Structure formats: C-alpha cells, structure tokens
Amino acid sequence: MKYLISLCFIIALLFPNLGVACSMYKSTKDGRTIVGNNEDFFSPNSQFWFEVGTKDTFGVMYMGLLDNFAQGAINESGLVFDGFWEPYLEVKKTKGKLEIPIGNALKNIMQTMDNVEDVKLYLQTINLSSLTDGQLVFVDKSGTYLIVEGDDMFIGDEMEKTFSNFYYSQIESLKDVRLDYFQNGQKFINATKQKSTVEYCSEAMQNFAQSRLAPTQYSTIYDLENLTIRVFLFNDFSEFIELDLKKELRKGSYRTMIADLFPKTSIGYLHYKKYNNPENPTLHLKEFLGDAEITEQEFLSNGFDNVINRLGYEWLNDMKNPKGAIKVFQYGVEIMPNHPNLHDSLGEAYFFDKDWNNSIKNYKKSLILNPENKNAITMISKINELRGKNK
C-alpha cells in the first residue's frame, strides 16, 4: 500500500543528521539575474526534458523525476520556477476558483508567461489546495520574484533573496529558520560580496548543499539573460556541464537523464548506477547505514519506512521492475518486520510479478499486524479470483 507523501519533497527529517530539502538563491545586479537551485532527494533518477515552443508559446526546459512531474523549469523568456516541500499550511480560499491540476497550471505558465505579475494574476484564479504542504517560487529576468504559499502570494525585488523549506509568512527573521543547510548557505552570502555571476552563484549553492541520505542530487545555475544553465551532479562541485537553452530547443523536443550528461567516471554517475542496480537496489542504503545497530522502533520513529516505500515504488511504478521492488520491500520487512504497510507493499510487488503465493502470504501477514487493512482483504480476494480463472 503506497503512502500518500508529497513531492520534492517526502519527510523533513530522517535521522538527526539527515534531511530532504531544496534551496534556491537569486541575485540581481547591474541588470543581470542569476538563479541557483539545489534539488535534495534520495533518488538520483532526475531528468531534463525540452519542449519546443510554437508561434504562440515559449520553449521550455523542465526538470523532475521519472514520474514526469515538473519540479522546476526555465522558459525562453527567462522565467524560472521551483517547488519546495513545506510543513502543512491550510489553503482556505478555494470557493469559485478554477479546478486545474497544478501540473497543468505550471505548464501553462511556463509556455505563455514572462513575468511574475502575470503568474500571480493567473494563480489567483486557481484552486491551490494541492499546495497545503508545498510552496512555489518564480523569478523572472528582471529579478522580481513571486512566492506562492497557497492562499498567500508575495512579490518582491530585493537584489538578493534565498528560499528553502520554510514560509516567509511564518518567520520574523531568517535567523528563525532552523535548517542547518540553509543557515550554512546564508552564512556564506552574508560573509561575501554579492556578485551576479554564474561562478558566485555556484559557490553559494555549494554552501547550501547537503551530503546526507537525501543529498543534493543536482544543482542548476540559471543565467536568465543569456539563457544558459550550469549543472552540477550529486553534490560534486568539481565538474559541471553547461547547457544553452536556445541550442537545446533547436534539437527538438527530447528528454535525458541528468546523470547521462556527465562522464561515466564522475562521482554522480557512479552513484546513479549504484542506485539503479537491479541486483542490489538497496546497496546504497546499506552502505549509508554501515554497521550501526538500529532498532525497528528507531527506524520507524525516524521515518525510514517512508524511505523504503518511496524507493520500492520507484522500482515498481516508475522503473516497471517488480523484481527490484521485491528486493527493496524484502529489505524493509527484514529491518521492520512488524510494519503492516511494508508487508502490504511487498504483497503488491509480488502481485505485479504474478507470484500469487508470496503475494497472499505477505497480504495475510499485513492483516495479522493490522486487521483493519482493507486493501489486503481486497487484494487477497482479487488474487483468488485470478487463480480461479486460470485453472
């Protein structure tokens, strides 16, 4: 049974020294705006995809995971956006608003808009109840930004601005932000002289970066005037690739895994291959945990069951590899044997692998641990029906 967990976004704190987060920094000086962004997550399976514009629309470069939901983008007019996981914040202003999926709204914005004022006017007409645990930030070529906190939207044009997994409406000062990676980056910015250059922004994002179980998988540095994108992979700022948006769009609409743009010997590419090893899809987790003696309760209280579920369902739903998913969920029930949801997830993986016996075995185990699990009851009945038809 898959948990309903928000994007960029899964759990705020894993272990005391782990986290899932994103950071963004924009600098405007002498008419030039540079924007840096870190995407911190456990999966390195991120991709860029390019959609060519028409006479009425802008061409766009999107970025996101294998589910093809855009977590960020830049268009030909120099408008960028990124999304952030945030603590729950109720969205109340929904009456009379248009019911448009947020993914569709973002696509419309990036294809047709070039300034944050128009973005704000458009988003004010839409039901944004899907943003109860998320925030959007837009920056246009002028350096003006828009923060979207569900009901509330703020436009500003300071020369420097930082964004991360907190609401500006909920703090009095940036000193109130209790995020160590954010404060690390903020310390660098406060101690150095502002420069609107790709190099300075790259150094800033290096200071915002994380190297935890959910590390900075990639960093993008956008030059909104020249429409170039510098990309760093897996918290490795020793090498980068640079993309020219106009040139990439002239190649036509296409998509590519970010890791495939880097040398096969790079730190990021090697991690990407290790993560996607179908023979041992939990190797990176085991190496991270090492020989630490961690109890089942410690795993649970720190949300490690969510990590297993996210990884397992990535193999099952996004990579279409049930055998890889089985190995992930098997590891999950080994370290958390009394977790009904993980047994349910393992049952589902076996179901898609058409291993009916092991599927029922794990659904039954889930029911023993949680007699209220209606999904397990439904799936056991479904498997028995399939068995009957195949006799």
Secondary structure, DSSP 8 states (H G I E B T S, - for coil): ------SS-S-SBSSTT-B--EEEEEEEETTEEEEEEEEE-S----EEEEE---TTS--EEEEE-TT--EEEEEETTS-EEEEEE---------TT-B---HHHHHHHHHHH--SHHHHHHHHTTB--GGGTTEEEEEE-TTS-EEEEETTEEEEE--SEEEE-SS-GGG-SSGGG---HHHHHHHHHHHHS----SHHHHHHHHHHH---SSS-EEEEEEEETTTTEEEEEETTEEEEEEEEEHHHHHHT-SEEEEGGGGS-TTSHHHHHHHHHT-TT-TTHHHHHHHTT----HHHHHHTTHHHHHHHHHHIIIIIS--HHHHHHHHHHHHHHSTT-HHHHHHHHHHHHHTT-HHHHHHHHHHHHHH-TT-HHHHHHHHHHHHHHHHT-
